[in-house]
Amino acid sequence: MTQTIRLTAAQAMVRFLIAQENDAGEPLIPGCWAIFGHGNVAGLGEALQGAGDDFPTWRGHNEQGMAHAAIAYAKAVNRAQAMMVTTSIGPGATNMVTAAALAHVNRLPVLLVPGDVFAGRAPDPVLQQVEAFADGTVSANDCFRPVSRYFDRITRPEQLLAALPRAMSVLTDPAECGPVTLAFCQDVQAEAFDWPQDFFAPRVWRRRRPRPDAGELAAAVAAIRAAKTPLVIAGGGVLYSGACDALAEFATRHALPVAETQAGKSSLAWDHPLNLGSIGVTGSSAANAVAEKADLVIGIGTRFQDFTTGSWALFGNPDCRILSLNITGYDAVKHGALPLVADARAALEDLSAALGDHRAEPPAPALKSEWIAAVDAATAAPSGNALPSDAQVIGAVQRGTDEDAILLCAAGGLPGELHKLWKASRPNGYHMEYGFSCMGYEIAGGLGAKMAHPDREVVVMVGDGSYMMMNSELATSVMLGHKLVVVLLDNRGYGCINRLQMATGGESFNNLLDTARHAVPSAIDFAAHAASMGAIAEKVEGIAAREEALVRARMSDRSHVIVIDTDPLATTQAGGHWWDVAVPEVSERAEVRAARARYEAAVKKRNA
């Protein structure tokens, strides 16, 4: 006879999650971020409080920020673990939708458990309930459906018997990995059920490493052997697979040049002779020069986003083929690629063995040395009293940060400059969210990365625009004792989009604070604001003062924010590539008409 235990559905969920482990013997779900409301405080709130340190609960200040921290944690541990995030049923839940989309785009695991309306419907409509006039089964949580890899609405306690194992399967499957949403009806959370004891038995979820199909492997080997000018593009899948050493061995043994996407940067040390740096729109001159002539592009764990491919205008060789090594079949066949569907580490090992002593013709060493010289010039300390560029601030941070630190950033102009200029020495030392390019990820993401790696210094670089969008988890970092070093670059607005606006012929409009409509000029004291949340904060003038402040920040006992004014117009001219941004066909501005002519020429060249 099956033994049972009587628990509420919420208590059962928490007990089940405590029992799940990864193949390293770590908790698969190490804890929960929570902001409570009427949709989860009585059910999940009571269950989480009862779990205590067996399943720690952390309180954030914004639901999206909590989810960003959870996602960053998963990214920082290469998807080996995934945190849970719970909210109430209305705005608390929909605040997480942006984060769910971010996780979906970046193939990162997070367990989202928003409260939901009453399954029994007796008190309908309840506070915060969204009513669909034509569908009584819809709630606000249906917003999560297109941005979840698995979605379920728990309307009966016993549904967890199937839903929770399915959720764990998705979170740990390297191909299906992404956000899971379990919308948990608030009355069901509190309902009791007699659960089978074996449902709570410890379970180990092992990371699958599927090896390549023999036929696909043979075709890939033949393509590499036939290539005269191959190029490897390392994506985030290299890191998620733990394939960094395998990539270095593969590239070295077969003399294959490597370029890195935003997600793949740090998979190969910057000073490896075959690492040509960043690729694409924000690419190095070295990597892009090889990409333009490549007759075989070998993508490893990349989804070939438009920034990587220069909107598919980068690969200029008419005979160029794409070989896509990816754990996900969806990504492996994009743009007619020759697919190699497998785990990155396993496939690199098999490819290398099958290639034997085959070696390509390595690129001229001058390509890399000339690019590094351009990087050093762009990041050198400026002379004079002009406002520093982002690149010069990056140089100051690089010089004052050790090689084991984690540099974290997200949206705006900084990702492009960092992709080109940052010298990443250790795996996961460069943490960039650029799949969804989500402003506001930076500080919350830094908190998640610090929780994943408490012994590594985490340096967050953020613009004033992103800081204003979401800064509240700075207070959380202080509260939880997870120190961040935050470098806040104030260019008075959305400098990156302002530059794009002007590059497409537009007039500076509504992006910089000084060209936006206002009655009172904006004068935000970022240092005072950060200090009000408990951080140590200071504003500095110039790069030399910035470097001195970084020394103080590294010695601080809690999160430390350094604010510096920067030039909103300056950007690194070296490297880079065209990006497809549609320009209006009709405009009264001569500058827009000229930009349209350039745009049409670029599109024609790509499509030729």
Phi and psi in degrees as a GROMACS rama.xvg file:
@    title "Ramachandran Plot"
@    xaxis  label "Phi"
@    yaxis  label "Psi"
@TYPE xy
-68.7057  128.239  THR-2
-79.9848  142.422  GLN-3
-127.515  163.556  THR-4
-136.788  136.827  ILE-5
-93.3608  119.06  ARG-6
-142.35  158.901  LEU-7
-71.1773  163.883  THR-8
-62.1417  -38.7187  ALA-9
-65.0008  -43.6385  ALA-10
-62.2501  -38.8847  GLN-11
-64.9899  -41.2899  ALA-12
-59.1855  -48.2685  MET-13
-64.7678  -43.8485  VAL-14
-62.2898  -40.9511  ARG-15
-61.5958  -45.9123  PHE-16
-64.2414  -35.6826  LEU-17
-60.733  -30.8338  ILE-18
-84.4779  -4.56276  ALA-19
-91.2318  134.532  GLN-20
-129.174  158.959  GLU-21
-96.0997  179.203  ASN-22
-78.6796  3.17621  ASP-23
-98.9241  5.87179  ALA-24
78.6787  15.3236  GLY-25
-98.5811  155.867  GLU-26
-59.6457  129.591  PRO-27
-65.3795  -41.2728  LEU-28
-115.647  96.5638  ILE-29
-75.956  -4.87329  PRO-30
162.66  -172.896  GLY-31
-135.198  134.495  CYS-32
-89.9153  137.769  TRP-33
-147.681  133.493  ALA-34
-120.451  121.115  ILE-35
-90.681  149.11  PHE-36
-149.743  -171.038  GLY-37
-66.9139  -14.7741  HIS-38
-89.5878  -7.65538  GLY-39
-145.909  -6.17675  ASN-40
-71.0245  -39.5431  VAL-41
-77.4728  -37.7879  ALA-42
-86.6491  -75.0213  GLY-43
-65.1261  -34.8286  LEU-44
-58.9261  -45.4857  GLY-45
-65.6641  -40.0401  GLU-46
-67.1498  -41.0654  ALA-47
-68.35  -39.1554  LEU-48
-62.4925  -38.8582  GLN-49
-67.7009  -27.3457  GLY-50
-74.4483  -27.112  ALA-51
57.9473  -136.494  GLY-52
-73.0798  -12.4419  ASP-53
-67.2077  -23.5436  ASP-54
-150.525  81.6143  PHE-55
-62.6878  145.066  PRO-56
-115.008  131.156  THR-57
-113.39  138.614  TRP-58
-98.6329  127.313  ARG-59
-103.985  -171.457  GLY-60
-116.011  -8.13689  HIS-61
-153.541  134.977  ASN-62
-64.2592  -40.4744  GLU-63
-64.4811  -41.5403  GLN-64
-61.6596  -42.5126  GLY-65
-59.3685  -44.949  MET-66
-65.9723  -37.6448  ALA-67
-61.5133  -41.8654  HIS-68
-61.4787  -42.2094  ALA-69
-63.6238  -42.4045  ALA-70
-66.9225  -41.9025  ILE-71
-62.9252  -37.2425  ALA-72
-59.2014  -47.5934  TYR-73
-61.926  -40.2034  ALA-74
-64.9795  -41.5944  LYS-75
-67.7572  -25.5842  ALA-76
-102.81  18.305  VAL-77
54.9893  41.5614  ASN-78
69.6827  16.6776  ARG-79
-74.6238  -21.8097  ALA-80
-140.276  162.791  GLN-81
-145.509  132.664  ALA-82
-87.8482  160.423  MET-83
-100.91  146.257  MET-84
-134.226  128.769  VAL-85
-125.309  144.264  THR-86
-140.236  177.477  THR-87
-78.2938  -169.388  SER-88
-91.0883  -15.8313  ILE-89
-111.44  -109.798  GLY-90
-62.3235  -28.9882  PRO-91
-60.461  -41.4359  GLY-92
-70.1577  -50.2482  ALA-93
-68.0776  -22.324  THR-94
-59.7315  -24.7954  ASN-95
-86.7525  -9.11594  MET-96
-62.3446  -40.3665  VAL-97
-59.5858  -43.5848  THR-98
-65.1632  -37.3123  ALA-99
-61.9269  -41.6129  ALA-100
-63.5146  -40.4171  ALA-101
-59.3207  -46.7178  LEU-102
-64.6434  -38.5095  ALA-103
-63.7658  -46.7226  HIS-104
-62.6758  -40.6071  VAL-105
-89.8923  3.31287  ASN-106
58.2419  46.0625  ARG-107
-116.06  140.804  LEU-108
-85.24  135.131  PRO-109
-154.866  140.784  VAL-110
-103.14  108.763  LEU-111
-100.495  124.88  LEU-112
-126.863  76.3739  VAL-113
-75.5055  144.012  PRO-114
-65.0131  160.167  GLY-115
-135.947  176.435  ASP-116
-66.9602  175.581  VAL-117
-69.8055  124.172  PHE-118
-62.6143  -35.6187  ALA-119
-74.8679  -17.9042  GLY-120
64.8564  5.04661  ARG-121
-58.3827  -42.4659  ALA-122
-91.6279  7.91049  PRO-123
-56.1217  146.402  ASP-124
-84.2681  133.999  PRO-125
-88.3167  167.744  VAL-126
-52.7809  130.259  LEU-127
76.4431  4.05727  GLN-128
-74.8712  132.226  GLN-129
-91.3349  124.844  VAL-130
-105.714  122.978  GLU-131
-92.5933  119.371  ALA-132
-61.089  -28.809  PHE-133
-105.447  1.73575  ALA-134
-149.698  106.495  ASP-135
-72.9563  -9.3132  GLY-136
-91.3705  -5.17528  THR-137
-85.2975  140.688  VAL-138
-135.01  177.129  SER-139
-57.1233  -28.2205  ALA-140
-69.3334  -12.329  ASN-141
-64.1238  -16.8893  ASP-142
-59.629  -24.4701  CYS-143
-78.277  -15.7723  PHE-144
-55.9878  -50.8483  ARG-145
-73.2857  -11.9392  PRO-146
-115.58  20.6674  VAL-147
-119.739  141.448  SER-148
-77.5693  -27.5363  ARG-149
-143.427  131.514  TYR-150
-128.172  137.388  PHE-151
-148.911  147.082  ASP-152
-113.482  122.406  ARG-153
-90.5074  104.527  ILE-154
-109.184  -4.38623  THR-155
-142.76  143.032  ARG-156
-55.5367  -44.4747  PRO-157
-66.7067  -12.8515  GLU-158
-64.2115  -22.5841  GLN-159
-64.181  -25.5713  LEU-160
-59.3287  -32.0166  LEU-161
-98.6437  -38.4354  ALA-162
-67.515  -42.1604  ALA-163
-67.1768  -45.9602  LEU-164
-61.2879  -36.7316  PRO-165
-62.181  -41.9077  ARG-166
-61.6756  -45.2225  ALA-167
-63.5814  -36.7496  MET-168
-61.5155  -42.9084  SER-169
-68.8789  -42.8872  VAL-170
-62.7392  -27.8811  LEU-171
-106.478  -4.69283  THR-172
-81.4917  120.979  ASP-173
-63.8393  -25.1078  PRO-174
-88.6611  -38.7799  ALA-175
-89.2475  -6.59443  GLU-176
-51.6282  136.921  CYS-177
167.092  -169.063  GLY-178
-71.0035  139.663  PRO-179
-114.799  130.964  VAL-180
-116.751  121.319  THR-181
-113.551  95.7933  LEU-182
-73.1251  118.538  ALA-183
-112.162  103.539  PHE-184
-55.4506  135.527  CYS-185
-67.9928  -33.6741  GLN-186
-71.7508  -32.0572  ASP-187
-69.5783  -34.6992  VAL-188
-53.5574  -36.5278  GLN-189
-90.7503  -8.22862  ALA-190
-76.3531  143.754  GLU-191
-93.9208  155.299  ALA-192
-153.792  152.308  PHE-193
-90.7639  101.303  ASP-194
-89.9563  139.052  TRP-195
-64.9685  133.676  PRO-196
-58.8372  -35.8533  GLN-197
-68.8238  -11.6373  ASP-198
-63.3542  -25.0071  PHE-199
-103.974  12.0964  PHE-200
-68.0639  144.398  ALA-201
-57.7673  140.875  PRO-202
-137.229  136.481  ARG-203
-103.413  127.219  VAL-204
-103.894  112.17  TRP-205
-92.1981  142.769  ARG-206
-74.0654  118.713  ARG-207
-74.8441  142.577  ARG-208
-129.252  72.4455  ARG-209
-64.1152  132.435  PRO-210
-85.4185  159.857  ARG-211
-69.9704  151.851  PRO-212
-62.5222  141.695  ASP-213
-59.8778  -41.4271  ALA-214
-66.8625  -43.7071  GLY-215
-65.1877  -37.8556  GLU-216
-63.8241  -44.5588  LEU-217
-62.1554  -40.6918  ALA-218
-66.0672  -38.8979  ALA-219
-65.5206  -43.2051  ALA-220
-61.6272  -43.0768  VAL-221
-62.5469  -40.802  ALA-222
-64.8023  -41.1584  ALA-223
-68.1679  -41.6036  ILE-224
-62.9595  -35.2806  ARG-225
-79.7924  -18.6198  ALA-226
-72.6265  139.199  ALA-227
-98.2976  -31.0795  LYS-228
-133.513  67.2257  THR-229
-78.5206  157.216  PRO-230
-142.415  130.112  LEU-231
-92.192  133.688  VAL-232
-114.241  114.635  ILE-233
-90.153  121.938  ALA-234
-107.056  -174.093  GLY-235
-60.4186  -26.2751  GLY-236
-60.7372  -24.848  GLY-237
-63.4456  -45.6112  VAL-238
-68.6975  -45.6133  LEU-239
-61.832  -31.7437  TYR-240
-82.9867  -10.5731  SER-241
69.0872  37.2949  GLY-242
-103.176  17.7211  ALA-243
-62.2835  -46.1457  CYS-244
-65.1777  -39.1669  ASP-245
-64.2137  -38.3902  ALA-246
-64.5642  -45.5727  LEU-247
-60.731  -43.1369  ALA-248
-66.4343  -42.4826  GLU-249
-62.4666  -48.2402  PHE-250
-64.539  -43.7824  ALA-251
-67.1171  -46.4554  THR-252
-63.3874  -34.5902  ARG-253
-111.475  10.1678  HIS-254
54.2668  46.8631  ALA-255
-102.47  122.22  LEU-256
-67.6565  147.194  PRO-257
-125.78  134.571  VAL-258
-118.732  158.37  ALA-259
-123.393  138.222  GLU-260
-78.1318  175.918  THR-261
-58.9441  -45.0904  GLN-262
-72.3091  -27.6012  ALA-263
-90.2761  -9.64722  GLY-264
-61.5613  134.872  LYS-265
93.2891  -1.01379  SER-266
-72.4363  -22.3961  SER-267
-134.218  131.67  LEU-268
-54.987  140.767  ALA-269
-59.2949  -29.902  TRP-270
-93.9023  8.61014  ASP-271
-63.3742  132.929  HIS-272
-56.3053  -27.0025  PRO-273
-97.251  1.15816  LEU-274
-85.9881  108.268  ASN-275
-89.2817  0.808501  LEU-276
95.8028  -155.324  GLY-277
-73.5931  159.17  SER-278
-121.796  148.004  ILE-279
91.3714  -145.519  GLY-280
-56.4336  -38.5289  VAL-281
-108.458  33.3673  THR-282
-87.6021  164.788  GLY-283
-77.5428  157.709  SER-284
-64.5358  -31.5301  SER-285
-68.6647  -52.1526  ALA-286
-64.6004  -42.844  ALA-287
-68.9564  -32.5392  ASN-288
-63.9866  -41.5631  ALA-289
-70.5097  -38.9429  VAL-290
-62.4618  -37.591  ALA-291
-65.5023  -26.3713  GLU-292
-105.68  -5.33313  LYS-293
-62.271  137.276  ALA-294
-99.534  -6.57563  ASP-295
-147.855  120.431  LEU-296
-105.681  118.617  VAL-297
-102.842  98.3134  ILE-298
-83.6269  130.111  GLY-299
-120.473  107.901  ILE-300
66.5767  32.9951  GLY-301
-122.371  147.588  THR-302
-98.3187  10.4804  ARG-303
54.4507  53.5224  PHE-304
-63.6268  159.135  GLN-305
-61.9744  -29.7276  ASP-306
-67.2571  -30.4201  PHE-307
-72.1642  -39.0723  THR-308
-98.322  3.35562  THR-309
57.9293  45.5665  GLY-310
53.2402  37.6291  SER-311
62.9876  26.053  TRP-312
-108.323  -5.90408  ALA-313
-73.6398  -42.0051  LEU-314
-81.8582  93.3035  PHE-315
-86.4418  -11.6399  GLY-316
-72.0611  121.18  ASN-317
-62.8347  -18.612  PRO-318
-96.4503  9.40315  ASP-319
-66.721  134.147  CYS-320
-116.624  155.781  ARG-321
-110.521  126.71  ILE-322
-111.42  118.012  LEU-323
-113.829  106.353  SER-324
-89.7554  111.713  LEU-325
-151.62  143.951  ASN-326
-70.0528  -19.4324  ILE-327
-107.993  121.726  THR-328
-60.1376  -32.91  GLY-329
-57.162  -43.1769  TYR-330
-80.3054  -27.2933  ASP-331
-72.9684  -18.1715  ALA-332
-110.204  8.99398  VAL-333
-61.998  139.539  LYS-334
55.216  40.0183  HIS-335
68.612  23.845  GLY-336
-66.4751  150.611  ALA-337
-75.4109  115.633  LEU-338
-86.5736  145.45  PRO-339
-135.929  90.6424  LEU-340
-87.8525  109.366  VAL-341
-172.657  169.103  ALA-342
-64.9099  138.486  ASP-343
-61.464  -46.8721  ALA-344
-64.8704  -45.492  ARG-345
-63.4963  -42.2879  ALA-346
-68.6859  -38.5613  ALA-347
-63.3485  -39.1876  LEU-348
-63.3157  -44.8197  GLU-349
-68.8756  -40.3819  ASP-350
-61.0424  -46.0566  LEU-351
-63.2431  -41.8708  SER-352
-63.4071  -42.034  ALA-353
-70.9149  -30.2653  ALA-354
-76.2977  -20.7249  LEU-355
61.0088  -125.52  GLY-356
-93.6745  12.4007  ASP-357
-61.0642  134.203  HIS-358
-134.443  138.076  ARG-359
-84.217  174.173  ALA-360
-85.6645  110.724  GLU-361
-66.1188  155.154  PRO-362
-68.3596  159.257  PRO-363
-61.4305  130.426  ALA-364
-56.4295  -26.8425  PRO-365
-62.7513  -28.1573  ALA-366
-56.9955  -47.556  LEU-367
-72.6967  -45.0373  LYS-368
-63.1387  -37.6843  SER-369
-67.5649  -36.8691  GLU-370
-67.1238  -44.107  TRP-371
-62.7059  -34.7473  ILE-372
-63.7346  -38.9064  ALA-373
-66.6174  -38.1027  ALA-374
-62.3995  -47.5608  VAL-375
-63.2311  -35.4612  ASP-376
-68.8321  -41.0128  ALA-377
-68.8061  -31.3656  ALA-378
-98.5437  1.7129  THR-379
-66.7612  152.234  ALA-380
-62.0384  136.838  ALA-381
-77.1642  160.22  PRO-382
-106.04  152.686  SER-383
87.2899  -172.877  GLY-384
-108.686  11.748  ASN-385
-67.0568  154.102  ALA-386
-59.8939  136.3  LEU-387
-71.5074  156.654  PRO-388
-85.5036  166.1  SER-389
-56.8864  -41.1179  ASP-390
-60.8662  -39.2348  ALA-391
-70.047  -34.3167  GLN-392
-67.5843  -40.9015  VAL-393
-58.2503  -42.2376  ILE-394
-60.2449  -41.9073  GLY-395
-63.679  -41.7464  ALA-396
-65.5518  -42.3496  VAL-397
-60.3213  -44.6344  GLN-398
-67.3752  -25.5196  ARG-399
-102.588  10.9937  GLY-400
-123.048  137.216  THR-401
-79.4074  166.137  ASP-402
-68.872  -17.8832  GLU-403
-89.014  -4.54607  ASP-404
-70.9349  161.53  ALA-405
-109.483  120.485  ILE-406
-95.9902  124.505  LEU-407
-125.528  137.621  LEU-408
-158.197  176.496  CYS-409
-145.506  -104.144  ALA-410
-93.9181  171.947  ALA-411
97.3066  -156.86  GLY-412
-79.6292  -26.1624  GLY-413
-59.1984  -41.7687  LEU-414
-56.7004  -40.2284  PRO-415
-64.6964  -43.8246  GLY-416
-66.6173  -42.3216  GLU-417
-66.7066  -40.2567  LEU-418
-58.2137  -42.5976  HIS-419
-71.7167  -43.8641  LYS-420
-105.96  -26.5355  LEU-421
-71.5446  135.218  TRP-422
-101.087  98.8556  LYS-423
-90.6791  124.076  ALA-424
-102.852  -25.249  SER-425
-123.859  146.925  ARG-426
-55.1206  138.612  PRO-427
66.5963  13.5998  ASN-428
-80.6955  -8.73341  GLY-429
-124.645  110.752  TYR-430
-116.57  99.9219  HIS-431
-120.498  128.367  MET-432
-97.7877  98.1247  GLU-433
-127.847  4.01684  TYR-434
-67.9131  -43.0341  GLY-435
-105.142  -9.22757  PHE-436
46.5555  58.9516  SER-437
-97.6647  108.98  CYS-438
-61.319  138.875  MET-439
97.6751  -6.83687  GLY-440
-73.3351  -26.1569  TYR-441
-58.5176  -58.0328  GLU-442
-71.5681  -43.3214  ILE-443
-62.2602  -42.0187  ALA-444
-63.0487  -39.5294  GLY-445
-59.6632  -39.038  GLY-446
-62.3756  -45.2075  LEU-447
-63.3362  -41.5679  GLY-448
-64.2983  -38.021  ALA-449
-67.3947  -37.161  LYS-450
-64.7976  -33.3694  MET-451
-74.2133  -35.1515  ALA-452
-131.675  73.1465  HIS-453
-64.1014  -19.6195  PRO-454
-91.0835  -4.72343  ASP-455
-104.195  141.114  ARG-456
-71.2974  134.307  GLU-457
-113.304  119.227  VAL-458
-110.115  118.667  VAL-459
-101.246  123.75  VAL-460
-106.25  128.456  MET-461
-145.858  142.214  VAL-462
-84.6481  164.761  GLY-463
-63.5176  -31.7857  ASP-464
-65.8347  -47.065  GLY-465
-66.6697  -38.1887  SER-466
-59.7049  -42.4701  TYR-467
-67.7332  -29.2107  MET-468
-69.935  -38.9928  MET-469
-157.763  108.691  MET-470
-129.145  -3.76653  ASN-471
-66.9502  -24.3768  SER-472
-75.8767  -3.23641  GLU-473
-61.7656  -42.8829  LEU-474
-62.8394  -36.7642  ALA-475
-65.2511  -39.4356  THR-476
-61.699  -38.2481  SER-477
-68.3793  -44.8124  VAL-478
-60.4472  -40.7446  MET-479
-88.8712  -6.69872  LEU-480
77.1294  25.9563  GLY-481
-104.812  99.4807  HIS-482
-73.7228  132.51  LYS-483
-119.027  148.822  LEU-484
-104.585  115.055  VAL-485
-109.706  121.787  VAL-486
-105.023  110.555  VAL-487
-103.836  113.167  LEU-488
-96.5368  117.721  LEU-489
-102.693  101.83  ASP-490
-107.915  18.3746  ASN-491
61.0537  53.8007  ARG-492
134.583  -155.445  GLY-493
-97.1872  78.5536  TYR-494
-63.439  -37.8359  GLY-495
-62.7335  -49.5514  CYS-496
-70.4841  -30.1605  ILE-497
-61.4296  -42.3694  ASN-498
-65.375  -40.4221  ARG-499
-64.6381  -41.5722  LEU-500
-57.689  -44.9524  GLN-501
-72.6907  -34.6404  MET-502
-67.4824  -25.7431  ALA-503
-94.2975  16.8081  THR-504
93.5385  -4.48166  GLY-505
-79.4227  161.937  GLY-506
-86.9863  146.243  GLU-507
-55.3683  116.568  SER-508
-152.817  118.217  PHE-509
68.1929  12.6836  ASN-510
-108.477  -51.9452  ASN-511
-79.7615  146.779  LEU-512
-59.4934  -32.4504  LEU-513
-77.8549  -12.1118  ASP-514
-114.039  13.4906  THR-515
-99.2504  158.255  ALA-516
-69.22  128.483  ARG-517
-157.199  152.41  HIS-518
-95.9457  -31.5454  ALA-519
-123.494  126.65  VAL-520
-57.0923  138.246  PRO-521
-75.2935  132.78  SER-522
-146.456  76.0803  ALA-523
-86.1415  129.35  ILE-524
-94.2202  90.4237  ASP-525
-66.1367  -36.0295  PHE-526
-63.9867  -44.0936  ALA-527
-64.4799  -38.8108  ALA-528
-64.2597  -46.9503  HIS-529
-63.2395  -39.5963  ALA-530
-64.1956  -32.8826  ALA-531
-65.7441  -19.3957  SER-532
-95.7363  7.58283  MET-533
101.029  -5.00182  GLY-534
-80.5927  157.083  ALA-535
-78.9883  133.943  ILE-536
-144.009  144.949  ALA-537
-153.264  151.082  GLU-538
-109.93  136.039  LYS-539
-122.33  158.73  VAL-540
-116.044  113.549  GLU-541
91.0337  162.299  GLY-542
-69.2941  -39.5728  ILE-543
-60.6749  -44.7794  ALA-544
-65.9254  -33.1932  ALA-545
-63.3513  -42.1474  ARG-546
-67.2696  -38.2762  GLU-547
-65.0949  -39.7702  GLU-548
-65.314  -34.6219  ALA-549
-64.4124  -35.2669  LEU-550
-61.3435  -43.9381  VAL-551
-65.2349  -40.7567  ARG-552
-63.0508  -39.0266  ALA-553
-68.2332  -22.3879  ARG-554
-92.1385  -8.62918  MET-555
-67.787  157.105  SER-556
-95.1855  0.0243132  ASP-557
-153.529  179.692  ARG-558
-52.7405  136.948  SER-559
-131.214  125.491  HIS-560
-110.599  129.667  VAL-561
-117.484  120.203  ILE-562
-103.524  135.167  VAL-563
-142.999  136.622  ILE-564
-76.7455  139.94  ASP-565
-133.803  164.735  THR-566
-78.697  122.51  ASP-567
-75.4113  -12.65  PRO-568
-103.171  -25.2129  LEU-569
-73.3664  139.226  ALA-570
-151.894  157.126  THR-571
-72.2263  121.821  THR-572
-83.5578  -27.8065  GLN-573
-64.6964  144.578  ALA-574
73.1232  -162.181  GLY-575
88.8681  171.195  GLY-576
-159.937  162.408  HIS-577
-59.9418  146.342  TRP-578
-131.098  134.188  TRP-579
-76.9354  101.821  ASP-580
-125.721  113.173  VAL-581
-61.8106  133.598  ALA-582
-107.854  138.465  VAL-583
-54.4999  138.364  PRO-584
-74.0666  -27.225  GLU-585
-126.415  129.724  VAL-586
-159.939  149.011  SER-587
-78.8989  -13.7324  GLU-588
-86.6585  129.037  ARG-589
-63.7004  -34.0323  ALA-590
-64.365  -37.8888  GLU-591
-68.9625  -40.6852  VAL-592
-63.0713  -38.8636  ARG-593
-67.4568  -39.7951  ALA-594
-65.6156  -35.3905  ALA-595
-64.9284  -39.6884  ARG-596
-62.9665  -42.7341  ALA-597
-64.7958  -38.9596  ARG-598
-63.2156  -46.6857  TYR-599
-62.5036  -37.9004  GLU-600
-64.6681  -40.8508  ALA-601
-66.9657  -40.9575  ALA-602
-64.5097  -41.9413  VAL-603
-61.7559  -41.2986  LYS-604
-63.7989  -43.2995  LYS-605
-62.9178  -41.5442  ARG-606
-83.3291  -5.85363  ASN-607
